[in-house]
């Protein structure tokens, strides 16, 4: 047999005589006609290495068979679909596929077989076949010299090879064995044909095993600190690692940036509340607050360091390392402490945020109890002869499994509720973006960037009631908060766990608890030992839980409260000045790119005039006076004052585009979400539970299941109709979109020097 190098040197088309060329030209015309006929069903894709040669062979074979069979028997002069059916095993009476020429009969199987399988696969896998055009290679000519029955069998093998990536192959058809027998009869004069058929097959066998290896047995649960999500790069996305930089640019830095206080007062400070024109309520932003705190936690000692993980793993509930995690666990039965969570930053958020965290805390415990009760396959039993040795191992297995299922529920809410709202689609709509439909292998893990830290600051959305409450909180805690931040650079005195690991230092927020409790909770010292407080709520002394009624009331306040509009500038509550200035300074300290460079990174056109930024003349004028030219506008300010989209969450255009990229990468780069949310890890019950009910929604099921006593009359916390539009204020009719902005350039696009 010729070597690979010898065969590759013979790849040039072989000259043919005029009659042969004419014949192939005619068959090419017929092939084109065939493609025009089925173009509505078959979509062309780029040929892969090896596939193209097989497709060229398929073309010549089918045309050759059509010519031969039509000259032998007028009854066989059918369209190409019938020729495919005949060639691919259709009809026991077909002479070309009789036992004499086809020694490999299909083994009995209940699955679709022969032509039924192949034609069905063609219809289902429109992307599998590309154009049937190409040069007359020696391999094709050699194949045309084979006996007709063998040509039929080779067509069958070629088509199955092409479709095997896109539809299940019925191996009982014995096509592979038949092709091997045909190849076994060939000699040196057919080296080209042997190579053309065998190499793509070998390549497919090689690629059957995915490489690099990313899914090792025993790594099906999350680590507490987010490490080893990527087994190739175990520290990517780990809590306590630095932010990454999304945009690198050679654009000269603006070294004359305005005073951040002036930026706040002229571009950001709210003069009056602007209701969200899309009718979005505060419940959606409560959930957004959880996502933001899940992904971003800048160290007060080192602003380039992120204290939380870069994964949607509910770190706000479970903590940021093993010590944090153990502090909220009962260490028995896989349970969390009643209605408890770890991240103390959420205490000073609107009460509905903490109520939503408690919902996830209860969900974890409900799941753990159900897992133990069902105990599928004895998975959670311990003792002699069992997988688990003792009660401690049982607790760990139950906890990690419950956490995984709870995380799956969290992901489904992001996918089914949050994403739909961002896109302007009803929560009960059929459509949603199937983020995990065809994900690439999650090789690298996920790491959040400093640029996205800047774009996830949505204080503008704060509703009127929550603004009043936040103003009171900041007024009460302003001095102790400043003192706490001033002392935060000291070394942590947090106790270490049994492995010598320290818990996350949240002493800043711990120091705020006494003043917060005195003003907003009024809990006794005994009650505070039961868990973190929620403003206006009290824990029951026996159970340590909040009442269903109180939690439902917090959620309903958020449901009925319309959020604020985000974008265009002048929408941030005045009390948030210190927090906004810290955000501006952090971006400057870490040398973030300009706003227009951020847009260029996402292949968006840079804004050329200040009218392009905001529709508010006051903001346009302030931008010009503070920055001079649009290209000099810094990322933080530009992102906050940009015009907003006309549907859905109505985020500023650049933020809206950026968070879609961030959300897709957050999910697809997460090995646990992409590969480990499967029945073998979650149990059959856990997998089914996380899938939710109608339209894959788990949030309505959670609210109904976890708040059973939210009303004295036994009614659920929210009706089915309310749950169908859970992130919209009741009775809202979205406003029509505004007239499109014409984008004409004005003098504001010029710098002061140009003027």
Secondary structure, 3 states (H helix, E strand, C coil): CCCHHHHHCCCCCCCCCHHHHHHHHHHHHHHHHHHHHCCCCCCCCCCCCCHHHHHHHHHHHHHHHHHHHHHHCHHHCCCHHHHHHHHCCCCCCCHHHCCCCCCCCCCCCCCCCHHHHHHHHHHHCHHHCCCCCCCCCHHHHHHHCCCHHHHHHHHHHHHHHHHCCCCCCCHHHCHHHHHHHHHHCCCHHHHHHHHHHHHHHHHHHHHCCCCCCCCCCCCCCCCCCCCCCCCCCCCCCCCCCECECCCCCCCCCCCCCCCHHHHHHHHHECCCCCECCCCEEHHHHHHHHHHHHHHCCECCCCCCEECCCCCCCCHHHHCCCHHHHHHCECCCCCCECCCCCCCHHHHHCCHHHHHHHHHHHHHHHHHHHHHHHHCHHHCCCECCCCCECCHHHHHHHHHHHHHHHHHHHHHHHHHHHHHHHHHCCCCCCCCCCCCCCCCCCCCCCCCCEHHHHHHCCCHHHCCHHHHHHHHHHHHHHHHHHHHHHHCCCCCCCCCECCCCCECCCCHHHHCCHHHHHHHHHCCCHHHHCCCCCCCCCCECCCCCCECHHHHHHHHHHHHHCECECCCCCCCECHHHHHHHHHHHHHHHHCCCCEHHHHHHHCCCCCCCCHHHHCCCHHHHHHHHHHHCCHHHCEHHHHHHHCCECCCCCCCEHHHHHHHHHHHHHHHHCCHHHHHHCCHHHHHHHHHHHHCCCHHHCCHHHHHHHHCCCCCCCCCCCCCHHHHHCCCECCCCCCCCCCCCCCCCCCHHHCCCCCC
